[in-house]
Amino acid sequence: MTKVRVAGLDELPPDSMLGAEAGGRDVLVARVGPEGYYAVDNLCSHADAWLDMGMLQAPSCEIECPLHGGRFDLQSGKPTHLPCTDPIGSYPVAVVGDDVYVEVPD
């Protein structure tokens, strides 16, 4: 696994998200509340839409696809609402000082 800096804490306030590149992968990094940090693949498995253009559903810790409204759990990458049926990748996130890192496979 490789740890890649994807953002500063000032770029990711509570209940926000952003698209980033981590080790050659397009990832969506989300912060839910003050302490919940998550990273998943940024591309929807249903219709190749960019999830960072969707809506963060902070109370349920999900990302909603902008194309057809399917949702994925930010903790596991598992689909939670149709039409999405295939999971997306999820990655460990670490906060070190004022920086947010995502761990991706080598």
PyMOL commands that set and color helices and strands:
alter all, ss='L'
color gray80, all
select helices_A, chain A and resi 9-11+51-53+58-60
alter helices_A, ss='H'
color red, helices_A
select strands_A, chain A and resi 2-8+16-22+25-32+36-41+55-57+62-64+71-73+79-81+90-91+93-96+99-104
alter strands_A, ss='S'
color yellow, strands_A
deselect
rebuild
show_as cartoon
